[in-house]
Amino acid sequence: VFEVTRAEWEKVMGPGTDPSRFAPGGEHAARVAGVPAGDAARFPVNAASWDDGQEFLARLNRLAPEPGWVYRLPR
């Protein structure tokens, strides 16, 4: 229902794994250079491939504490 934030992505996938173009080190990093880091961490992840999304979901499901709960992409 909601976009995955850059902070959530890195919490699941690890530091430095954010594929976003509007992130430090991303293709358009200069366009967000003046944004405080805490605010930029709340931006949604962009430029993630389908495979990246599937890997994120697999890792998220392994970390999820709720029994029987499965995170997935919508159909």
CHARMM internal coordinates of N, CA and C (Angstrom, degrees):
IC EDIT
DIST 1 N 1 CA 1.4470
DIST 1 CA 1 C 1.5232
ANGL 1 N 1 CA 1 C 110.40
DIST 1 C 2 N 1.3366
ANGL 1 CA 1 C 2 N 117.11
DIHE 1 N 1 CA 1 C 2 N -36.39
DIST 2 N 2 CA 1.4583
ANGL 1 C 2 N 2 CA 120.78
DIHE 1 CA 1 C 2 N 2 CA -176.57
DIST 2 CA 2 C 1.5119
ANGL 2 N 2 CA 2 C 110.98
DIHE 1 C 2 N 2 CA 2 C -115.48
DIST 2 C 3 N 1.3313
ANGL 2 CA 2 C 3 N 115.19
DIHE 2 N 2 CA 2 C 3 N 153.16
DIST 3 N 3 CA 1.4517
ANGL 2 C 3 N 3 CA 119.95
DIHE 2 CA 2 C 3 N 3 CA 176.06
DIST 3 CA 3 C 1.5278
ANGL 3 N 3 CA 3 C 109.72
DIHE 2 C 3 N 3 CA 3 C -66.46
DIST 3 C 4 N 1.3092
ANGL 3 CA 3 C 4 N 116.10
DIHE 3 N 3 CA 3 C 4 N 152.61
DIST 4 N 4 CA 1.4636
ANGL 3 C 4 N 4 CA 121.65
DIHE 3 CA 3 C 4 N 4 CA 174.47
DIST 4 CA 4 C 1.5202
ANGL 4 N 4 CA 4 C 106.81
DIHE 3 C 4 N 4 CA 4 C -85.86
DIST 4 C 5 N 1.3380
ANGL 4 CA 4 C 5 N 116.67
DIHE 4 N 4 CA 4 C 5 N 127.38
DIST 5 N 5 CA 1.4607
ANGL 4 C 5 N 5 CA 119.30
DIHE 4 CA 4 C 5 N 5 CA 179.26
DIST 5 CA 5 C 1.5212
ANGL 5 N 5 CA 5 C 109.84
DIHE 4 C 5 N 5 CA 5 C -79.52
DIST 5 C 6 N 1.3245
ANGL 5 CA 5 C 6 N 115.23
DIHE 5 N 5 CA 5 C 6 N 163.12
DIST 6 N 6 CA 1.4620
ANGL 5 C 6 N 6 CA 119.97
DIHE 5 CA 5 C 6 N 6 CA 177.79
DIST 6 CA 6 C 1.5250
ANGL 6 N 6 CA 6 C 110.44
DIHE 5 C 6 N 6 CA 6 C -61.34
DIST 6 C 7 N 1.3448
ANGL 6 CA 6 C 7 N 117.59
DIHE 6 N 6 CA 6 C 7 N -37.57
DIST 7 N 7 CA 1.4720
ANGL 6 C 7 N 7 CA 120.93
DIHE 6 CA 6 C 7 N 7 CA 179.11
DIST 7 CA 7 C 1.5264
ANGL 7 N 7 CA 7 C 110.94
DIHE 6 C 7 N 7 CA 7 C -65.68
DIST 7 C 8 N 1.3383
ANGL 7 CA 7 C 8 N 117.05
DIHE 7 N 7 CA 7 C 8 N -41.92
DIST 8 N 8 CA 1.4676
ANGL 7 C 8 N 8 CA 120.26
DIHE 7 CA 7 C 8 N 8 CA 178.65
DIST 8 CA 8 C 1.5270
ANGL 8 N 8 CA 8 C 110.50
DIHE 7 C 8 N 8 CA 8 C -64.21
DIST 8 C 9 N 1.3259
ANGL 8 CA 8 C 9 N 116.23
DIHE 8 N 8 CA 8 C 9 N -42.02
DIST 9 N 9 CA 1.4696
ANGL 8 C 9 N 9 CA 120.71
DIHE 8 CA 8 C 9 N 9 CA 179.45
DIST 9 CA 9 C 1.5240
ANGL 9 N 9 CA 9 C 110.51
DIHE 8 C 9 N 9 CA 9 C -57.74
DIST 9 C 10 N 1.3316
ANGL 9 CA 9 C 10 N 116.30
DIHE 9 N 9 CA 9 C 10 N -49.55
DIST 10 N 10 CA 1.4607
ANGL 9 C 10 N 10 CA 119.51
DIHE 9 CA 9 C 10 N 10 CA -177.13
DIST 10 CA 10 C 1.5240
ANGL 10 N 10 CA 10 C 112.14
DIHE 9 C 10 N 10 CA 10 C -69.86
DIST 10 C 11 N 1.3243
ANGL 10 CA 10 C 11 N 117.91
DIHE 10 N 10 CA 10 C 11 N -27.00
DIST 11 N 11 CA 1.4641
ANGL 10 C 11 N 11 CA 120.41
DIHE 10 CA 10 C 11 N 11 CA 176.45
DIST 11 CA 11 C 1.5322
ANGL 11 N 11 CA 11 C 109.98
DIHE 10 C 11 N 11 CA 11 C -65.92
DIST 11 C 12 N 1.3204
ANGL 11 CA 11 C 12 N 116.75
DIHE 11 N 11 CA 11 C 12 N -37.60
DIST 12 N 12 CA 1.4656
ANGL 11 C 12 N 12 CA 121.49
DIHE 11 CA 11 C 12 N 12 CA -178.73
DIST 12 CA 12 C 1.5289
ANGL 12 N 12 CA 12 C 111.71
DIHE 11 C 12 N 12 CA 12 C -86.06
DIST 12 C 13 N 1.3254
ANGL 12 CA 12 C 13 N 117.28
DIHE 12 N 12 CA 12 C 13 N -45.57
DIST 13 N 13 CA 1.4643
ANGL 12 C 13 N 13 CA 121.19
DIHE 12 CA 12 C 13 N 13 CA -172.39
DIST 13 CA 13 C 1.5296
ANGL 13 N 13 CA 13 C 113.93
DIHE 12 C 13 N 13 CA 13 C -91.54
DIST 13 C 14 N 1.3252
ANGL 13 CA 13 C 14 N 116.98
DIHE 13 N 13 CA 13 C 14 N -19.68
DIST 14 N 14 CA 1.4582
ANGL 13 C 14 N 14 CA 120.88
DIHE 13 CA 13 C 14 N 14 CA -179.85
DIST 14 CA 14 C 1.5179
ANGL 14 N 14 CA 14 C 112.06
DIHE 13 C 14 N 14 CA 14 C 110.31
DIST 14 C 15 N 1.3188
ANGL 14 CA 14 C 15 N 116.74
DIHE 14 N 14 CA 14 C 15 N 156.77
DIST 15 N 15 CA 1.4614
ANGL 14 C 15 N 15 CA 121.26
DIHE 14 CA 14 C 15 N 15 CA -179.66
DIST 15 CA 15 C 1.5266
ANGL 15 N 15 CA 15 C 112.22
DIHE 14 C 15 N 15 CA 15 C -61.38
DIST 15 C 16 N 1.3196
ANGL 15 CA 15 C 16 N 114.71
DIHE 15 N 15 CA 15 C 16 N 142.41
DIST 16 N 16 CA 1.4588
ANGL 15 C 16 N 16 CA 120.62
DIHE 15 CA 15 C 16 N 16 CA 176.72
DIST 16 CA 16 C 1.5141
ANGL 16 N 16 CA 16 C 115.81
DIHE 15 C 16 N 16 CA 16 C 76.93
DIST 16 C 17 N 1.3354
ANGL 16 CA 16 C 17 N 118.01
DIHE 16 N 16 CA 16 C 17 N 12.96
DIST 17 N 17 CA 1.4696
ANGL 16 C 17 N 17 CA 120.65
DIHE 16 CA 16 C 17 N 17 CA -177.28
DIST 17 CA 17 C 1.5263
ANGL 17 N 17 CA 17 C 113.33
DIHE 16 C 17 N 17 CA 17 C -103.34
DIST 17 C 18 N 1.3162
ANGL 17 CA 17 C 18 N 117.27
DIHE 17 N 17 CA 17 C 18 N -0.55
DIST 18 N 18 CA 1.4709
ANGL 17 C 18 N 18 CA 121.79
DIHE 17 CA 17 C 18 N 18 CA -177.14
DIST 18 CA 18 C 1.5283
ANGL 18 N 18 CA 18 C 110.35
DIHE 17 C 18 N 18 CA 18 C -63.85
DIST 18 C 19 N 1.3396
ANGL 18 CA 18 C 19 N 118.40
DIHE 18 N 18 CA 18 C 19 N 118.80
DIST 19 N 19 CA 1.4597
ANGL 18 C 19 N 19 CA 120.87
DIHE 18 CA 18 C 19 N 19 CA -178.57
DIST 19 CA 19 C 1.5326
ANGL 19 N 19 CA 19 C 114.37
DIHE 18 C 19 N 19 CA 19 C -83.84
DIST 19 C 20 N 1.3200
ANGL 19 CA 19 C 20 N 117.87
DIHE 19 N 19 CA 19 C 20 N 2.31
DIST 20 N 20 CA 1.4666
ANGL 19 C 20 N 20 CA 122.08
DIHE 19 CA 19 C 20 N 20 CA -172.52
DIST 20 CA 20 C 1.5190
ANGL 20 N 20 CA 20 C 113.11
DIHE 19 C 20 N 20 CA 20 C -61.82
DIST 20 C 21 N 1.3154
ANGL 20 CA 20 C 21 N 114.63
DIHE 20 N 20 CA 20 C 21 N 140.49
DIST 21 N 21 CA 1.4575
ANGL 20 C 21 N 21 CA 120.85
DIHE 20 CA 20 C 21 N 21 CA 175.88
DIST 21 CA 21 C 1.5250
ANGL 21 N 21 CA 21 C 110.74
DIHE 20 C 21 N 21 CA 21 C -73.98
DIST 21 C 22 N 1.3435
ANGL 21 CA 21 C 22 N 117.61
DIHE 21 N 21 CA 21 C 22 N -27.48
DIST 22 N 22 CA 1.4597
ANGL 21 C 22 N 22 CA 122.37
DIHE 21 CA 21 C 22 N 22 CA -179.03
DIST 22 CA 22 C 1.5215
ANGL 22 N 22 CA 22 C 110.41
DIHE 21 C 22 N 22 CA 22 C -100.74
DIST 22 C 23 N 1.3203
ANGL 22 CA 22 C 23 N 116.36
DIHE 22 N 22 CA 22 C 23 N 54.65
DIST 23 N 23 CA 1.4558
ANGL 22 C 23 N 23 CA 124.07
DIHE 22 CA 22 C 23 N 23 CA -179.90
DIST 23 CA 23 C 1.5258
ANGL 23 N 23 CA 23 C 108.34
DIHE 22 C 23 N 23 CA 23 C -137.00
DIST 23 C 24 N 1.3264
ANGL 23 CA 23 C 24 N 117.82
DIHE 23 N 23 CA 23 C 24 N 159.59
DIST 24 N 24 CA 1.4662
ANGL 23 C 24 N 24 CA 118.31
DIHE 23 CA 23 C 24 N 24 CA 175.05
DIST 24 CA 24 C 1.5342
ANGL 24 N 24 CA 24 C 109.43
DIHE 23 C 24 N 24 CA 24 C -55.67
DIST 24 C 25 N 1.2891
ANGL 24 CA 24 C 25 N 115.32
DIHE 24 N 24 CA 24 C 25 N 126.97
DIST 25 N 25 CA 1.4592
ANGL 24 C 25 N 25 CA 119.81
DIHE 24 CA 24 C 25 N 25 CA -177.69
DIST 25 CA 25 C 1.5145
ANGL 25 N 25 CA 25 C 113.35
DIHE 24 C 25 N 25 CA 25 C 88.42
DIST 25 C 26 N 1.3321
ANGL 25 CA 25 C 26 N 117.43
DIHE 25 N 25 CA 25 C 26 N -6.76
DIST 26 N 26 CA 1.4578
ANGL 25 C 26 N 26 CA 121.29
DIHE 25 CA 25 C 26 N 26 CA 178.98
DIST 26 CA 26 C 1.5099
ANGL 26 N 26 CA 26 C 111.76
DIHE 25 C 26 N 26 CA 26 C -82.25
DIST 26 C 27 N 1.3045
ANGL 26 CA 26 C 27 N 116.10
DIHE 26 N 26 CA 26 C 27 N 171.26
DIST 27 N 27 CA 1.4595
ANGL 26 C 27 N 27 CA 123.33
DIHE 26 CA 26 C 27 N 27 CA -177.70
DIST 27 CA 27 C 1.5357
ANGL 27 N 27 CA 27 C 112.57
DIHE 26 C 27 N 27 CA 27 C -56.15
DIST 27 C 28 N 1.3280
ANGL 27 CA 27 C 28 N 117.52
DIHE 27 N 27 CA 27 C 28 N -36.87
DIST 28 N 28 CA 1.4664
ANGL 27 C 28 N 28 CA 122.16
DIHE 27 CA 27 C 28 N 28 CA -178.17
DIST 28 CA 28 C 1.5241
ANGL 28 N 28 CA 28 C 112.00
DIHE 27 C 28 N 28 CA 28 C -113.36
DIST 28 C 29 N 1.3155
ANGL 28 CA 28 C 29 N 117.63
DIHE 28 N 28 CA 28 C 29 N 35.54
DIST 29 N 29 CA 1.4692
ANGL 28 C 29 N 29 CA 122.57
DIHE 28 CA 28 C 29 N 29 CA -177.51
DIST 29 CA 29 C 1.5257
ANGL 29 N 29 CA 29 C 112.01
DIHE 28 C 29 N 29 CA 29 C -57.75
DIST 29 C 30 N 1.3166
ANGL 29 CA 29 C 30 N 117.82
DIHE 29 N 29 CA 29 C 30 N -35.40
DIST 30 N 30 CA 1.4636
ANGL 29 C 30 N 30 CA 120.96
DIHE 29 CA 29 C 30 N 30 CA -178.30
DIST 30 CA 30 C 1.5291
ANGL 30 N 30 CA 30 C 111.50
DIHE 29 C 30 N 30 CA 30 C -63.59
DIST 30 C 31 N 1.3135
ANGL 30 CA 30 C 31 N 117.74
DIHE 30 N 30 CA 30 C 31 N -28.36
DIST 31 N 31 CA 1.4680
ANGL 30 C 31 N 31 CA 121.21
DIHE 30 CA 30 C 31 N 31 CA -178.19
DIST 31 CA 31 C 1.5257
ANGL 31 N 31 CA 31 C 112.59
DIHE 30 C 31 N 31 CA 31 C -73.12
DIST 31 C 32 N 1.3287
ANGL 31 CA 31 C 32 N 117.84
DIHE 31 N 31 CA 31 C 32 N -17.43
DIST 32 N 32 CA 1.4663
ANGL 31 C 32 N 32 CA 121.25
DIHE 31 CA 31 C 32 N 32 CA 179.16
DIST 32 CA 32 C 1.5270
ANGL 32 N 32 CA 32 C 111.42
DIHE 31 C 32 N 32 CA 32 C -120.32
DIST 32 C 33 N 1.3329
ANGL 32 CA 32 C 33 N 116.69
DIHE 32 N 32 CA 32 C 33 N 16.91
DIST 33 N 33 CA 1.4606
ANGL 32 C 33 N 33 CA 120.91
DIHE 32 CA 32 C 33 N 33 CA -175.81
DIST 33 CA 33 C 1.5255
ANGL 33 N 33 CA 33 C 112.52
DIHE 32 C 33 N 33 CA 33 C -60.34
DIST 33 C 34 N 1.3183
ANGL 33 CA 33 C 34 N 119.23
DIHE 33 N 33 CA 33 C 34 N -32.47
DIST 34 N 34 CA 1.4561
ANGL 33 C 34 N 34 CA 122.00
DIHE 33 CA 33 C 34 N 34 CA -177.78
DIST 34 CA 34 C 1.5187
ANGL 34 N 34 CA 34 C 114.61
DIHE 33 C 34 N 34 CA 34 C -87.49
DIST 34 C 35 N 1.3105
ANGL 34 CA 34 C 35 N 117.47
DIHE 34 N 34 CA 34 C 35 N -0.77
DIST 35 N 35 CA 1.4706
ANGL 34 C 35 N 35 CA 121.29
DIHE 34 CA 34 C 35 N 35 CA -178.07
DIST 35 CA 35 C 1.5302
ANGL 35 N 35 CA 35 C 108.68
DIHE 34 C 35 N 35 CA 35 C -83.22
DIST 35 C 36 N 1.3424
ANGL 35 CA 35 C 36 N 117.51
DIHE 35 N 35 CA 35 C 36 N 127.40
DIST 36 N 36 CA 1.4703
ANGL 35 C 36 N 36 CA 119.22
DIHE 35 CA 35 C 36 N 36 CA 177.32
DIST 36 CA 36 C 1.5303
ANGL 36 N 36 CA 36 C 111.43
DIHE 35 C 36 N 36 CA 36 C -56.58
DIST 36 C 37 N 1.3201
ANGL 36 CA 36 C 37 N 116.49
DIHE 36 N 36 CA 36 C 37 N 145.37
DIST 37 N 37 CA 1.4658
ANGL 36 C 37 N 37 CA 121.67
DIHE 36 CA 36 C 37 N 37 CA -175.70
DIST 37 CA 37 C 1.5227
ANGL 37 N 37 CA 37 C 112.42
DIHE 36 C 37 N 37 CA 37 C -56.24
DIST 37 C 38 N 1.3332
ANGL 37 CA 37 C 38 N 117.75
DIHE 37 N 37 CA 37 C 38 N -40.08
DIST 38 N 38 CA 1.4641
ANGL 37 C 38 N 38 CA 120.76
DIHE 37 CA 37 C 38 N 38 CA 179.81
DIST 38 CA 38 C 1.5098
ANGL 38 N 38 CA 38 C 112.57
DIHE 37 C 38 N 38 CA 38 C -63.35
DIST 38 C 39 N 1.3352
ANGL 38 CA 38 C 39 N 116.52
DIHE 38 N 38 CA 38 C 39 N -37.42
DIST 39 N 39 CA 1.4616
ANGL 38 C 39 N 39 CA 120.41
DIHE 38 CA 38 C 39 N 39 CA 177.42
DIST 39 CA 39 C 1.5219
ANGL 39 N 39 CA 39 C 110.97
DIHE 38 C 39 N 39 CA 39 C -71.64
DIST 39 C 40 N 1.3266
ANGL 39 CA 39 C 40 N 116.30
DIHE 39 N 39 CA 39 C 40 N -42.92
DIST 40 N 40 CA 1.4634
ANGL 39 C 40 N 40 CA 120.67
DIHE 39 CA 39 C 40 N 40 CA -178.85
DIST 40 CA 40 C 1.5282
ANGL 40 N 40 CA 40 C 111.27
DIHE 39 C 40 N 40 CA 40 C -63.98
DIST 40 C 41 N 1.3194
ANGL 40 CA 40 C 41 N 117.69
DIHE 40 N 40 CA 40 C 41 N -29.48
DIST 41 N 41 CA 1.4667
ANGL 40 C 41 N 41 CA 121.15
DIHE 40 CA 40 C 41 N 41 CA 179.08
DIST 41 CA 41 C 1.5199
ANGL 41 N 41 CA 41 C 111.59
DIHE 40 C 41 N 41 CA 41 C -66.92
DIST 41 C 42 N 1.3350
ANGL 41 CA 41 C 42 N 116.98
DIHE 41 N 41 CA 41 C 42 N -20.04
DIST 42 N 42 CA 1.4689
ANGL 41 C 42 N 42 CA 121.11
DIHE 41 CA 41 C 42 N 42 CA 178.90
DIST 42 CA 42 C 1.5248
ANGL 42 N 42 CA 42 C 112.68
DIHE 41 C 42 N 42 CA 42 C -90.00
DIST 42 C 43 N 1.3333
ANGL 42 CA 42 C 43 N 117.28
DIHE 42 N 42 CA 42 C 43 N -4.10
DIST 43 N 43 CA 1.4680
ANGL 42 C 43 N 43 CA 120.48
DIHE 42 CA 42 C 43 N 43 CA 175.75
DIST 43 CA 43 C 1.5221
ANGL 43 N 43 CA 43 C 108.89
DIHE 42 C 43 N 43 CA 43 C -66.44
DIST 43 C 44 N 1.3329
ANGL 43 CA 43 C 44 N 118.07
DIHE 43 N 43 CA 43 C 44 N 149.21
DIST 44 N 44 CA 1.4663
ANGL 43 C 44 N 44 CA 119.31
DIHE 43 CA 43 C 44 N 44 CA 176.47
DIST 44 CA 44 C 1.5309
ANGL 44 N 44 CA 44 C 111.10
DIHE 43 C 44 N 44 CA 44 C -71.90
DIST 44 C 45 N 1.3040
ANGL 44 CA 44 C 45 N 115.54
DIHE 44 N 44 CA 44 C 45 N 151.35
DIST 45 N 45 CA 1.4642
ANGL 44 C 45 N 45 CA 121.30
DIHE 44 CA 44 C 45 N 45 CA 174.74
DIST 45 CA 45 C 1.5219
ANGL 45 N 45 CA 45 C 107.64
DIHE 44 C 45 N 45 CA 45 C -69.45
DIST 45 C 46 N 1.3238
ANGL 45 CA 45 C 46 N 116.16
DIHE 45 N 45 CA 45 C 46 N 137.26
DIST 46 N 46 CA 1.4656
ANGL 45 C 46 N 46 CA 120.47
DIHE 45 CA 45 C 46 N 46 CA 174.50
DIST 46 CA 46 C 1.5152
ANGL 46 N 46 CA 46 C 107.87
DIHE 45 C 46 N 46 CA 46 C -133.30
DIST 46 C 47 N 1.2964
ANGL 46 CA 46 C 47 N 116.65
DIHE 46 N 46 CA 46 C 47 N 161.59
DIST 47 N 47 CA 1.4678
ANGL 46 C 47 N 47 CA 123.85
DIHE 46 CA 46 C 47 N 47 CA 178.79
DIST 47 CA 47 C 1.5251
ANGL 47 N 47 CA 47 C 113.11
DIHE 46 C 47 N 47 CA 47 C 71.42
DIST 47 C 48 N 1.3130
ANGL 47 CA 47 C 48 N 118.10
DIHE 47 N 47 CA 47 C 48 N 18.27
DIST 48 N 48 CA 1.4672
ANGL 47 C 48 N 48 CA 120.37
DIHE 47 CA 47 C 48 N 48 CA 174.51
DIST 48 CA 48 C 1.5266
ANGL 48 N 48 CA 48 C 108.04
DIHE 47 C 48 N 48 CA 48 C -82.83
DIST 48 C 49 N 1.3073
ANGL 48 CA 48 C 49 N 116.26
DIHE 48 N 48 CA 48 C 49 N 136.98
DIST 49 N 49 CA 1.4651
ANGL 48 C 49 N 49 CA 120.30
DIHE 48 CA 48 C 49 N 49 CA 178.58
DIST 49 CA 49 C 1.5271
ANGL 49 N 49 CA 49 C 109.93
DIHE 48 C 49 N 49 CA 49 C -78.80
DIST 49 C 50 N 1.3172
ANGL 49 CA 49 C 50 N 115.95
DIHE 49 N 49 CA 49 C 50 N 169.83
DIST 50 N 50 CA 1.4665
ANGL 49 C 50 N 50 CA 121.09
DIHE 49 CA 49 C 50 N 50 CA 175.30
DIST 50 CA 50 C 1.5337
ANGL 50 N 50 CA 50 C 109.68
DIHE 49 C 50 N 50 CA 50 C -58.48
DIST 50 C 51 N 1.3264
ANGL 50 CA 50 C 51 N 115.76
DIHE 50 N 50 CA 50 C 51 N -44.23
DIST 51 N 51 CA 1.4567
ANGL 50 C 51 N 51 CA 120.18
DIHE 50 CA 50 C 51 N 51 CA 179.65
DIST 51 CA 51 C 1.5307
ANGL 51 N 51 CA 51 C 111.50
DIHE 50 C 51 N 51 CA 51 C -63.40
DIST 51 C 52 N 1.3497
ANGL 51 CA 51 C 52 N 117.21
DIHE 51 N 51 CA 51 C 52 N -39.90
DIST 52 N 52 CA 1.4671
ANGL 51 C 52 N 52 CA 120.72
DIHE 51 CA 51 C 52 N 52 CA 175.59
DIST 52 CA 52 C 1.5235
ANGL 52 N 52 CA 52 C 110.05
DIHE 51 C 52 N 52 CA 52 C -59.33
DIST 52 C 53 N 1.3247
ANGL 52 CA 52 C 53 N 116.50
DIHE 52 N 52 CA 52 C 53 N -44.04
DIST 53 N 53 CA 1.4603
ANGL 52 C 53 N 53 CA 121.07
DIHE 52 CA 52 C 53 N 53 CA 179.29
DIST 53 CA 53 C 1.5133
ANGL 53 N 53 CA 53 C 112.28
DIHE 52 C 53 N 53 CA 53 C -62.60
DIST 53 C 54 N 1.3133
ANGL 53 CA 53 C 54 N 116.97
DIHE 53 N 53 CA 53 C 54 N -41.30
DIST 54 N 54 CA 1.4609
ANGL 53 C 54 N 54 CA 120.76
DIHE 53 CA 53 C 54 N 54 CA 179.10
DIST 54 CA 54 C 1.5354
ANGL 54 N 54 CA 54 C 110.99
DIHE 53 C 54 N 54 CA 54 C -65.86
DIST 54 C 55 N 1.3199
ANGL 54 CA 54 C 55 N 116.89
DIHE 54 N 54 CA 54 C 55 N -40.06
DIST 55 N 55 CA 1.4673
ANGL 54 C 55 N 55 CA 120.31
DIHE 54 CA 54 C 55 N 55 CA 177.73
DIST 55 CA 55 C 1.5282
ANGL 55 N 55 CA 55 C 110.20
DIHE 54 C 55 N 55 CA 55 C -65.98
DIST 55 C 56 N 1.3351
ANGL 55 CA 55 C 56 N 116.86
DIHE 55 N 55 CA 55 C 56 N -41.42
DIST 56 N 56 CA 1.4656
ANGL 55 C 56 N 56 CA 120.63
DIHE 55 CA 55 C 56 N 56 CA 176.56
DIST 56 CA 56 C 1.5287
ANGL 56 N 56 CA 56 C 110.30
DIHE 55 C 56 N 56 CA 56 C -57.75
DIST 56 C 57 N 1.3333
ANGL 56 CA 56 C 57 N 117.13
DIHE 56 N 56 CA 56 C 57 N -46.80
DIST 57 N 57 CA 1.4601
ANGL 56 C 57 N 57 CA 121.04
DIHE 56 CA 56 C 57 N 57 CA -178.89
DIST 57 CA 57 C 1.5243
ANGL 57 N 57 CA 57 C 111.79
DIHE 56 C 57 N 57 CA 57 C -65.03
DIST 57 C 58 N 1.3195
ANGL 57 CA 57 C 58 N 117.31
DIHE 57 N 57 CA 57 C 58 N -39.55
DIST 58 N 58 CA 1.4716
ANGL 57 C 58 N 58 CA 120.38
DIHE 57 CA 57 C 58 N 58 CA 178.78
DIST 58 CA 58 C 1.5238
ANGL 58 N 58 CA 58 C 110.25
DIHE 57 C 58 N 58 CA 58 C -61.91
DIST 58 C 59 N 1.3160
ANGL 58 CA 58 C 59 N 116.55
DIHE 58 N 58 CA 58 C 59 N -44.87
DIST 59 N 59 CA 1.4670
ANGL 58 C 59 N 59 CA 120.07
DIHE 58 CA 58 C 59 N 59 CA 179.36
DIST 59 CA 59 C 1.5253
ANGL 59 N 59 CA 59 C 111.04
DIHE 58 C 59 N 59 CA 59 C -68.26
DIST 59 C 60 N 1.3321
ANGL 59 CA 59 C 60 N 116.67
DIHE 59 N 59 CA 59 C 60 N -41.04
DIST 60 N 60 CA 1.4668
ANGL 59 C 60 N 60 CA 120.52
DIHE 59 CA 59 C 60 N 60 CA 178.58
DIST 60 CA 60 C 1.5205
ANGL 60 N 60 CA 60 C 110.80
DIHE 59 C 60 N 60 CA 60 C -61.34
DIST 60 C 61 N 1.3154
ANGL 60 CA 60 C 61 N 117.38
DIHE 60 N 60 CA 60 C 61 N -42.07
DIST 61 N 61 CA 1.4644
ANGL 60 C 61 N 61 CA 120.46
DIHE 60 CA 60 C 61 N 61 CA 178.96
DIST 61 CA 61 C 1.5248
ANGL 61 N 61 CA 61 C 112.06
DIHE 60 C 61 N 61 CA 61 C -65.17
DIST 61 C 62 N 1.3289
ANGL 61 CA 61 C 62 N 118.01
DIHE 61 N 61 CA 61 C 62 N -33.58
DIST 62 N 62 CA 1.4666
ANGL 61 C 62 N 62 CA 120.15
DIHE 61 CA 61 C 62 N 62 CA 176.13
DIST 62 CA 62 C 1.5277
ANGL 62 N 62 CA 62 C 111.33
DIHE 61 C 62 N 62 CA 62 C -68.79
DIST 62 C 63 N 1.3430
ANGL 62 CA 62 C 63 N 117.26
DIHE 62 N 62 CA 62 C 63 N -30.13
DIST 63 N 63 CA 1.4622
ANGL 62 C 63 N 63 CA 121.98
DIHE 62 CA 62 C 63 N 63 CA -178.94
DIST 63 CA 63 C 1.5243
ANGL 63 N 63 CA 63 C 113.48
DIHE 62 C 63 N 63 CA 63 C -86.96
DIST 63 C 64 N 1.3299
ANGL 63 CA 63 C 64 N 117.65
DIHE 63 N 63 CA 63 C 64 N -19.07
DIST 64 N 64 CA 1.4705
ANGL 63 C 64 N 64 CA 121.99
DIHE 63 CA 63 C 64 N 64 CA -173.87
DIST 64 CA 64 C 1.5303
ANGL 64 N 64 CA 64 C 111.18
DIHE 63 C 64 N 64 CA 64 C -64.25
DIST 64 C 65 N 1.3293
ANGL 64 CA 64 C 65 N 116.55
DIHE 64 N 64 CA 64 C 65 N 127.25
DIST 65 N 65 CA 1.4623
ANGL 64 C 65 N 65 CA 119.43
DIHE 64 CA 64 C 65 N 65 CA -179.05
DIST 65 CA 65 C 1.5306
ANGL 65 N 65 CA 65 C 113.99
DIHE 64 C 65 N 65 CA 65 C -80.87
DIST 65 C 66 N 1.3192
ANGL 65 CA 65 C 66 N 118.20
DIHE 65 N 65 CA 65 C 66 N -15.36
DIST 66 N 66 CA 1.4587
ANGL 65 C 66 N 66 CA 121.07
DIHE 65 CA 65 C 66 N 66 CA -176.14
DIST 66 CA 66 C 1.5287
ANGL 66 N 66 CA 66 C 110.70
DIHE 65 C 66 N 66 CA 66 C -79.55
DIST 66 C 67 N 1.3262
ANGL 66 CA 66 C 67 N 118.73
DIHE 66 N 66 CA 66 C 67 N 119.95
DIST 67 N 67 CA 1.4702
ANGL 66 C 67 N 67 CA 119.89
DIHE 66 CA 66 C 67 N 67 CA 178.56
DIST 67 CA 67 C 1.5265
ANGL 67 N 67 CA 67 C 110.37
DIHE 66 C 67 N 67 CA 67 C -68.33
DIST 67 C 68 N 1.3288
ANGL 67 CA 67 C 68 N 116.04
DIHE 67 N 67 CA 67 C 68 N 136.27
DIST 68 N 68 CA 1.4522
ANGL 67 C 68 N 68 CA 121.29
DIHE 67 CA 67 C 68 N 68 CA 177.04
DIST 68 CA 68 C 1.5204
ANGL 68 N 68 CA 68 C 114.90
DIHE 67 C 68 N 68 CA 68 C 81.18
DIST 68 C 69 N 1.3248
ANGL 68 CA 68 C 69 N 117.68
DIHE 68 N 68 CA 68 C 69 N -4.30
DIST 69 N 69 CA 1.4623
ANGL 68 C 69 N 69 CA 121.37
DIHE 68 CA 68 C 69 N 69 CA -179.52
DIST 69 CA 69 C 1.5148
ANGL 69 N 69 CA 69 C 108.67
DIHE 68 C 69 N 69 CA 69 C -88.92
DIST 69 C 70 N 1.3389
ANGL 69 CA 69 C 70 N 117.80
DIHE 69 N 69 CA 69 C 70 N 129.90
DIST 70 N 70 CA 1.4589
ANGL 69 C 70 N 70 CA 121.63
DIHE 69 CA 69 C 70 N 70 CA -179.26
DIST 70 CA 70 C 1.5232
ANGL 70 N 70 CA 70 C 109.47
DIHE 69 C 70 N 70 CA 70 C -127.15
DIST 70 C 71 N 1.3101
ANGL 70 CA 70 C 71 N 116.22
DIHE 70 N 70 CA 70 C 71 N 122.73
DIST 71 N 71 CA 1.4611
ANGL 70 C 71 N 71 CA 121.76
DIHE 70 CA 70 C 71 N 71 CA 174.60
DIST 71 CA 71 C 1.5217
ANGL 71 N 71 CA 71 C 107.60
DIHE 70 C 71 N 71 CA 71 C -84.91
DIST 71 C 72 N 1.3362
ANGL 71 CA 71 C 72 N 116.72
DIHE 71 N 71 CA 71 C 72 N 139.10
DIST 72 N 72 CA 1.4468
ANGL 71 C 72 N 72 CA 121.03
DIHE 71 CA 71 C 72 N 72 CA -179.98
DIST 72 CA 72 C 1.5257
ANGL 72 N 72 CA 72 C 109.61
DIHE 71 C 72 N 72 CA 72 C -154.81
DIST 72 C 73 N 1.3110
ANGL 72 CA 72 C 73 N 115.43
DIHE 72 N 72 CA 72 C 73 N 167.20
DIST 73 N 73 CA 1.4627
ANGL 72 C 73 N 73 CA 120.37
DIHE 72 CA 72 C 73 N 73 CA 173.83
DIST 73 CA 73 C 1.5213
ANGL 73 N 73 CA 73 C 108.92
DIHE 72 C 73 N 73 CA 73 C -80.21
DIST 73 C 74 N 1.3356
ANGL 73 CA 73 C 74 N 117.40
DIHE 73 N 73 CA 73 C 74 N 147.51
DIST 74 N 74 CA 1.4652
ANGL 73 C 74 N 74 CA 118.54
DIHE 73 CA 73 C 74 N 74 CA 178.14
DIST 74 CA 74 C 1.5230
ANGL 74 N 74 CA 74 C 110.56
DIHE 73 C 74 N 74 CA 74 C -68.81
DIST 74 C 75 N 1.3093
ANGL 74 CA 74 C 75 N 115.34
DIHE 74 N 74 CA 74 C 75 N 156.63
DIST 75 N 75 CA 1.4784
ANGL 74 C 75 N 75 CA 120.32
DIHE 74 CA 74 C 75 N 75 CA 177.95
DIST 75 CA 75 C 1.4880
ANGL 75 N 75 CA 75 C 110.50
DIHE 74 C 75 N 75 CA 75 C -91.69
END
COOR INIT
IC SEED 1 N 1 CA 1 C
IC BUILD
